[in-house]
Every structure is written in structure tokens, then in C-alpha cells.
Amino acid sequence: FIQMLRSAKKKDVLQLLRRAPEEMLPFIMEAAVAAQSVASLAALSDFLDFSKEPKSLLEKFLYAAAFSPRPSGELLRLVLDKLDGKQLASEVWETGIIAVGSLVGKLCQQELCGLQQEVERGVETILAGLRGAKEESEVVIYLLALGNAVLPETIPTLLDYAEEGPAAVTTAAISALQRFPAQHISGKVKRAMRRIFHEKRKSYEKTCRLAAAEMLLDNQPSAMDVINILLATNELETETATFLLLKVQNGLR
């Protein structure tokens, strides 16, 4: 079916989308995303009205885009155009921003980061949204999107939010940092994780400290890091202490 859509004209794909029975529409729409031909994406652009379509259908489109294994710049542009400047249901907006992060990350894995304007636009959409976010829940969504994008140049931003944010923001920022390969977990990142785990600047919730300790133990920990984490378990709740002890034991094995 996807092969058929790749050779179809825009008007034929659009007609198929418009005439499809309701229960078949998600399948055809996901196939059109997977086809990623100029005609299928243009047809989707004409068909999808983010101000009118049911939330469930829009979310299915965004999930299909986000999980596309080798997305194109045109697919990212389609998602950005549909999100741009529109009043959207919160679920659709959240899924859309996270999808943008996923698409940016996959395009960069294909070494298209500096070659496509859509990638730059996607990154700026996330960073500008993060800078302008007022609600804690909005900040968390943008941080999750950065985690999907896995761009090394955003690590300083993630560290700022990890150390200074409230619990949900700190957890989201550390979660985003955990997505990075070991070569990007620098001394600066580890120093920040130590400050969070040992509460050098302020008090952090248990989940934040646990995530920081995981970062240290998962990325070539120094002997002193292991010793200090083990010493700190004496002051932690039993479940947390047990988890960290198992983590150290697994590392030793």
C-alpha cells in the first residue's frame, strides 16, 4: 500500500483520504506519512486541518511522524507548518512539540543537521518555546523534546534547568541528558549531577537525586563517585538505597 502511495499523484492520495471510511482513515493517513513522497505529504497538508480534525486523528498523524524511522525534511516542515501559530488542544500541542524533537534528532542522525533549514527551524521552535514558557508543564514538554533531539549544543541549557528548576523540570532535564551517548557526558555534566545528588546548592526531591546518581553510575563513574554515593545511601530511604546498591553491584559485575 505504501509503495502504491509513493507512485500516486497528490489528487489521488487526497481523494483517498477524503473518501476513506472513518475506521480506515488512520491506516491510510499513517501509510501516507510512511510513503513520504512529495505528493503524499502535499495531500496530507491539504487534508489535515488542525483547527477542525478530531484530536485522536491529529495525534495519530503526529505519532506516525515521530516514529518514522528515516524522516525527511519535508515531513518535519509539514509538522511545523501545522503547529505554527495555531490554537491547539493541549494534547495535540504536546504531542506535536515532542514529535518535532524526535524528527530533528533523526534528521541529525542522518547527518542533515546543518544542511536543511527545516532542522534549524525545528530547533529554534523548541528553544524559543522553552524560553517563553510560563507554565511548569510547558517547560517539561520542551525539555522532553530536547531529549528527543539529542543535540550536544543544548546540553548547557539542559544543565541550567536541571539545577535550577522545580522537581518536575529537574527530572525532565536529567531525563533528557540521559539520552546522550557517554562521550557527551563531560566533566561539567558530572559536576552538576554531583551537586544535585549531594544537594550542594539546594534541596532536591528523591527522584531528582536518584536520576543524578544514575547519570554518574552509568557513565564511567570515578571511584570517588561510587564511594560517595554508597556513603550517602545511609541517609536515604530503604528503597532508594537498595536501588543504588544494586546499580553499583551490577556495575562491578
C-alpha positions as a Python dict, from the first residue, in 0.01 Angstrom:
ca = {
    (1, 'F'): (0, 0, 0),
    (2, 'I'): (287, 236, 86),
    (3, 'Q'): (456, 152, -247),
    (4, 'M'): (131, 234, -425),
    (5, 'L'): (108, 571, -247),
    (6, 'R'): (467, 653, -342),
    (7, 'S'): (375, 639, -710),
    (8, 'A'): (34, 809, -672),
    (9, 'K'): (-45, 1167, -763),
    (10, 'K'): (-143, 1423, -499),
    (11, 'K'): (-505, 1444, -616),
    (12, 'D'): (-542, 1065, -591),
    (13, 'V'): (-398, 1048, -238),
    (14, 'L'): (-618, 1340, -132),
    (15, 'Q'): (-926, 1175, -280),
    (16, 'L'): (-840, 855, -96),
    (17, 'L'): (-810, 1042, 235),
    (18, 'R'): (-1136, 1231, 183),
    (19, 'R'): (-1339, 928, 80),
    (20, 'A'): (-1199, 677, 329),
    (21, 'P'): (-1440, 527, 584),
    (22, 'E'): (-1376, 667, 931),
    (23, 'E'): (-1231, 342, 1066),
    (24, 'M'): (-985, 318, 773),
    (25, 'L'): (-868, 680, 780),
    (26, 'P'): (-590, 640, 1045),
    (27, 'F'): (-441, 348, 848),
    (28, 'I'): (-437, 543, 520),
    (29, 'M'): (-301, 854, 689),
    (30, 'E'): (-15, 660, 856),
    (31, 'A'): (66, 494, 524),
    (32, 'A'): (79, 837, 357),
    (33, 'V'): (325, 954, 626),
    (34, 'A'): (534, 640, 573),
    (35, 'A'): (534, 692, 194),
    (36, 'Q'): (688, 1041, 239),
    (37, 'S'): (656, 1123, -131),
    (38, 'V'): (610, 1486, -230),
    (39, 'A'): (255, 1402, -344),
    (40, 'S'): (153, 1213, -27),
    (41, 'L'): (286, 1487, 205),
    (42, 'A'): (119, 1759, -4),
    (43, 'A'): (-208, 1566, 15),
    (44, 'L'): (-176, 1532, 394),
    (45, 'S'): (-105, 1904, 418),
    (46, 'D'): (-428, 1986, 233),
    (47, 'F'): (-630, 1722, 417),
    (48, 'L'): (-529, 1786, 779),
    (49, 'D'): (-695, 2089, 936),
    (50, 'F'): (-559, 2119, 1289),
    (51, 'S'): (-843, 2352, 1387),
    (52, 'K'): (-1115, 2104, 1286),
    (53, 'E'): (-998, 1742, 1284),
    (54, 'P'): (-1063, 1521, 1591),
    (55, 'K'): (-778, 1524, 1841),
    (56, 'S'): (-732, 1148, 1811),
    (57, 'L'): (-670, 1169, 1436),
    (58, 'L'): (-422, 1456, 1470),
    (59, 'E'): (-235, 1273, 1744),
    (60, 'K'): (-214, 961, 1524),
    (61, 'F'): (-63, 1172, 1247),
    (62, 'L'): (193, 1323, 1486),
    (63, 'Y'): (283, 983, 1634),
    (64, 'A'): (328, 842, 1283),
    (65, 'A'): (562, 1131, 1203),
    (66, 'A'): (756, 1098, 1531),
    (67, 'F'): (811, 723, 1486),
    (68, 'S'): (909, 745, 1121),
    (69, 'P'): (1247, 564, 1105),
    (70, 'R'): (1405, 785, 835),
    (71, 'P'): (1203, 1105, 816),
    (72, 'S'): (1253, 1370, 551),
    (73, 'G'): (1293, 1743, 594),
    (74, 'E'): (959, 1781, 414),
    (75, 'L'): (785, 1576, 684),
    (76, 'L'): (935, 1798, 956),
    (77, 'R'): (824, 2108, 763),
    (78, 'L'): (470, 1970, 739),
    (79, 'V'): (455, 1916, 1117),
    (80, 'L'): (600, 2262, 1189),
    (81, 'D'): (357, 2430, 948),
    (82, 'K'): (61, 2258, 1111),
    (83, 'L'): (173, 2364, 1462),
    (84, 'D'): (273, 2719, 1371),
    (85, 'G'): (64, 2997, 1523),
    (86, 'K'): (-247, 2789, 1585),
    (87, 'Q'): (-465, 2749, 1892),
    (88, 'L'): (-442, 2376, 1952),
    (89, 'A'): (-578, 2133, 2208),
    (90, 'S'): (-311, 2082, 2474),
    (91, 'E'): (-272, 1710, 2393),
    (92, 'V'): (-213, 1785, 2024),
    (93, 'W'): (35, 2064, 2103),
    (94, 'E'): (231, 1845, 2347),
    (95, 'T'): (249, 1554, 2102),
    (96, 'G'): (346, 1794, 1823),
    (97, 'I'): (638, 1952, 2012),
    (98, 'I'): (772, 1613, 2118),
    (99, 'A'): (735, 1491, 1756),
    (100, 'V'): (939, 1792, 1635),
    (101, 'G'): (1219, 1692, 1874),
    (102, 'S'): (1209, 1333, 1750),
    (103, 'L'): (1219, 1440, 1384),
    (104, 'V'): (1509, 1680, 1447),
    (105, 'G'): (1704, 1407, 1625),
    (106, 'K'): (1653, 1153, 1346),
    (107, 'L'): (1742, 1403, 1072),
    (108, 'C'): (2062, 1488, 1261),
    (109, 'Q'): (2143, 1115, 1286),
    (110, 'Q'): (2122, 1116, 905),
    (111, 'E'): (2382, 1398, 915),
    (112, 'L'): (2133, 1651, 778),
    (113, 'C'): (2163, 1891, 1073),
    (114, 'G'): (2342, 2175, 901),
    (115, 'L'): (2203, 2103, 557),
    (116, 'Q'): (1831, 2159, 598),
    (117, 'Q'): (1653, 2478, 703),
    (118, 'E'): (1371, 2269, 850),
    (119, 'V'): (1608, 2128, 1113),
    (120, 'E'): (1721, 2477, 1218),
    (121, 'R'): (1359, 2588, 1229),
    (122, 'G'): (1266, 2285, 1441),
    (123, 'V'): (1546, 2351, 1691),
    (124, 'E'): (1458, 2720, 1715),
    (125, 'T'): (1088, 2635, 1762),
    (126, 'I'): (1177, 2422, 2065),
    (127, 'L'): (1432, 2666, 2215),
    (128, 'A'): (1212, 2973, 2160),
    (129, 'G'): (918, 2791, 2314),
    (130, 'L'): (1131, 2689, 2612),
    (131, 'R'): (1249, 3048, 2667),
    (132, 'G'): (892, 3178, 2653),
    (133, 'A'): (725, 2902, 2855),
    (134, 'K'): (543, 3028, 3164),
    (135, 'E'): (385, 2709, 3297),
    (136, 'E'): (595, 2432, 3450),
    (137, 'S'): (411, 2173, 3238),
    (138, 'E'): (509, 2361, 2920),
    (139, 'V'): (876, 2371, 3024),
    (140, 'V'): (869, 1994, 3082),
    (141, 'I'): (731, 1929, 2731),
    (142, 'Y'): (1002, 2141, 2565),
    (143, 'L'): (1271, 1964, 2771),
    (144, 'L'): (1135, 1626, 2662),
    (145, 'A'): (1152, 1748, 2302),
    (146, 'L'): (1518, 1845, 2354),
    (147, 'G'): (1577, 1498, 2492),
    (148, 'N'): (1436, 1352, 2169),
    (149, 'A'): (1653, 1583, 1959),
    (150, 'V'): (1978, 1480, 2141),
    (151, 'L'): (2172, 1788, 2024),
    (152, 'P'): (2506, 1834, 2208),
    (153, 'E'): (2479, 2214, 2184),
    (154, 'T'): (2167, 2205, 2406),
    (155, 'I'): (2348, 2036, 2699),
    (156, 'P'): (2429, 2369, 2878),
    (157, 'T'): (2059, 2465, 2857),
    (158, 'L'): (1954, 2128, 2998),
    (159, 'L'): (2205, 2162, 3283),
    (160, 'D'): (2064, 2503, 3378),
    (161, 'Y'): (1712, 2362, 3403),
    (162, 'A'): (1838, 2051, 3584),
    (163, 'E'): (1998, 2252, 3864),
    (164, 'E'): (1760, 2545, 3895),
    (165, 'G'): (1417, 2407, 3814),
    (166, 'P'): (1142, 2270, 4038),
    (167, 'A'): (1123, 1891, 4076),
    (168, 'A'): (931, 1809, 3756),
    (169, 'V'): (1160, 2035, 3549),
    (170, 'T'): (1479, 1895, 3707),
    (171, 'T'): (1361, 1538, 3644),
    (172, 'A'): (1272, 1615, 3280),
    (173, 'A'): (1608, 1787, 3219),
    (174, 'I'): (1808, 1497, 3368),
    (175, 'S'): (1593, 1252, 3170),
    (176, 'A'): (1684, 1444, 2853),
    (177, 'L'): (2055, 1432, 2946),
    (178, 'Q'): (2032, 1055, 2996),
    (179, 'R'): (1954, 1021, 2625),
    (180, 'F'): (2302, 1141, 2527),
    (181, 'P'): (2583, 896, 2443),
    (182, 'A'): (2863, 864, 2701),
    (183, 'Q'): (3105, 1081, 2501),
    (184, 'H'): (2884, 1384, 2566),
    (185, 'I'): (2863, 1330, 2943),
    (186, 'S'): (3153, 1562, 3021),
    (187, 'G'): (3314, 1662, 3350),
    (188, 'K'): (3083, 1965, 3358),
    (189, 'V'): (2776, 1742, 3335),
    (190, 'K'): (2909, 1511, 3608),
    (191, 'R'): (2986, 1804, 3839),
    (192, 'A'): (2627, 1924, 3801),
    (193, 'M'): (2495, 1574, 3878),
    (194, 'R'): (2714, 1559, 4190),
    (195, 'R'): (2576, 1893, 4310),
    (196, 'I'): (2221, 1767, 4260),
    (197, 'F'): (2275, 1429, 4427),
    (198, 'H'): (2465, 1570, 4723),
    (199, 'E'): (2233, 1876, 4738),
    (200, 'K'): (2515, 2132, 4728),
    (201, 'R'): (2303, 2424, 4607),
    (202, 'K'): (1953, 2344, 4728),
    (203, 'S'): (1730, 2056, 4834),
    (204, 'Y'): (1614, 1824, 4557),
    (205, 'E'): (1337, 1567, 4559),
    (206, 'K'): (1426, 1199, 4584),
    (207, 'T'): (1350, 1129, 4215),
    (208, 'C'): (1586, 1409, 4107),
    (209, 'R'): (1872, 1288, 4327),
    (210, 'L'): (1819, 931, 4211),
    (211, 'A'): (1830, 1033, 3845),
    (212, 'A'): (2151, 1232, 3907),
    (213, 'A'): (2312, 931, 4080),
    (214, 'E'): (2211, 709, 3785),
    (215, 'M'): (2379, 952, 3545),
    (216, 'L'): (2701, 928, 3745),
    (217, 'L'): (2694, 549, 3777),
    (218, 'D'): (2601, 489, 3412),
    (219, 'N'): (2880, 699, 3262),
    (220, 'Q'): (3222, 566, 3362),
    (221, 'P'): (3198, 663, 3729),
    (222, 'S'): (3510, 752, 3924),
    (223, 'A'): (3595, 553, 4235),
    (224, 'M'): (3521, 861, 4446),
    (225, 'D'): (3173, 897, 4291),
    (226, 'V'): (3094, 536, 4377),
    (227, 'I'): (3224, 576, 4734),
    (228, 'N'): (3032, 900, 4793),
    (229, 'I'): (2708, 754, 4655),
    (230, 'L'): (2748, 446, 4878),
    (231, 'L'): (2814, 663, 5183),
    (232, 'A'): (2505, 873, 5103),
    (233, 'T'): (2281, 564, 5095),
    (234, 'N'): (2296, 558, 5477),
    (235, 'E'): (2077, 870, 5477),
    (236, 'L'): (1835, 760, 5202),
    (237, 'E'): (1508, 569, 5222),
    (238, 'T'): (1544, 191, 5208),
    (239, 'E'): (1403, 152, 4854),
    (240, 'T'): (1627, 425, 4711),
    (241, 'A'): (1935, 293, 4891),
    (242, 'T'): (1865, -63, 4773),
    (243, 'F'): (1824, 53, 4411),
    (244, 'L'): (2159, 237, 4420),
    (245, 'L'): (2337, -56, 4585),
    (246, 'L'): (2209, -290, 4311),
    (247, 'K'): (2321, -39, 4050),
    (248, 'V'): (2674, -36, 4195),
    (249, 'Q'): (2682, -416, 4220),
    (250, 'N'): (2573, -451, 3855),
    (251, 'G'): (2845, -203, 3755),
    (252, 'L'): (3107, -405, 3943),
    (253, 'R'): (2996, -724, 3769),
}
